[in-house]
Amino acid sequence: MRVSYIRSLGTFTLLKVQHNSYRSTINLKAQIRTQAMSNQQMFLWWGSGSCPCWKPMIVLAEKGLWKGLPNKLISFDEEEYRCSDILAINPRGQVPTFKDGELVVNESNAICMYLEEKYSTAENRLLPETPEQRSTVYWKIFEASNVEIKVLDALAYYFYYTKKEDRNDEVIKEKVATAKTELSHWEKDYPALRKYYDTITARPSVQATWPPHWREGPTAENHLAAL
Amino acid sequence: MRVSYIRSLGTFTLLKVQHNSYRSTINLKAQIRTQAMSNQQMFLWWGSGSCPCWKPMIVLAEKGLWKGLPNKLISFDEEEYRCSDILAINPRGQVPTFKDGELVVNESNAICMYLEEKYSTAENRLLPETPEQRSTVYWKIFEASNVEIKVLDALAYYFYYTKKEDRNDEVIKEKVATAKTELSHWEKDYPALRKYYDTITARPSVQATWPPHWREGPTAENHLAAL
């Protein structure tokens, strides 16, 4: 290991450490730049009530970057996710679509990872310190796609897209069973899920980014009432 | 920033840096420990020809950790992924299932992330250095689930699970169209995909972990011939 040079950078000191391990090659300059964080070069296209959109919005709020962030709330009903601004940098025509200066990052989880790596301080970091601890978070991030597929896609979207008169009790029964099996995986490992939900939703970051149309009142139907 | 102490740790030096930025809180000790890498405390349950299994196997091989790694090749036909050893630490009964000492990591991408963070050196790191560069890799890791859903699940598994006499030409036509649309997203951004494939498959890590039953000869049917 070799400390090659130490120099002043404003009020901060840049320490460049060179050795053969992985993390030392991360550019420390990038960390220091984040001490003066700005969100004015960012842009987020998002939709109200979309989980994929909400995720990076919460992370932005946790980093103190949500307030004043240039953004556009698009209308799902008018299919504004297919507008030319979005399609130009996200050919799948999806939200969230995110820019930080010239850098485009799409896919909600990738945006969260990027924000965590680029804009964290010791006070607002969301991932734990060690590779061992982080591995469990990564495991749950990827495992959570099962909830999306087996609860949201399978059940909630069935109610959402199927008229009452077209719904089939047998189909619903099967979908409810699939969703319950999925949720049981989480409840077994995390018996205090309800408390976790209450703790998380009380956070200022979650409150500040709460889907605006949910504030206007309950939706016509609780699609997950069967659970 | 404050260098609090420097002390010798075997032939390596441990430099503990304390300041307010994120990365500094990563335990440098963990990096140094990896200089003497061992795989004897690891265990991988895997299946031949499974993409989720192959991913961490390639990463292990890239880190020089595949050779001699305690592992079990399970049989999909005999549903050995539901064996008690696996179910005890992976209630979904899936492969890959991975252990590193007492630490369990499941979900293929999470295993890859863990191995990259824990066992990388400057020579074998797979992720790029800066948050900006890594953000694109993360984007593509999460985006790649579309290939799994729209090409593999939709098309390959239809052929795999549907007897020839039960196949429907209209259904196939629709599934092929979906798969082609998906692949076009990748070909537009990465026109040299074929060259990339050839470069990747030539790597020793890929050759060393090639699904053994694929070496025995071609499978009965090319499920992606329509593409």
Interface residues (C-beta under 8 A of the other chain):
Chain A: M1 V3 F12 T13 L15 V17 N20 S21 Y22 R23 S24 T25 I26 N27 L28 A30 Q31 I32 T34 Q35 P91 R92 L103 V105 N106 E107 S108 N109 A110 I111 M113 Y114 E117 K118 S120 T121 A122 E123 R125 E129 T130 P131 E132 R134 S135 T136 Y138 W139 I141 F142 E143 S145 N146 H185 K188
Chain B: M1 V3 F12 T13 L15 V17 N20 S21 Y22 R23 S24 T25 I26 N27 L28 A30 Q31 I32 T34 Q35 P91 R92 L103 V105 N106 E107 S108 N109 A110 I111 M113 Y114 E117 K118 S120 T121 A122 E123 R125 E129 T130 P131 E132 R134 S135 T136 Y138 W139 I141 F142 E143 S145 N146 H185 K188
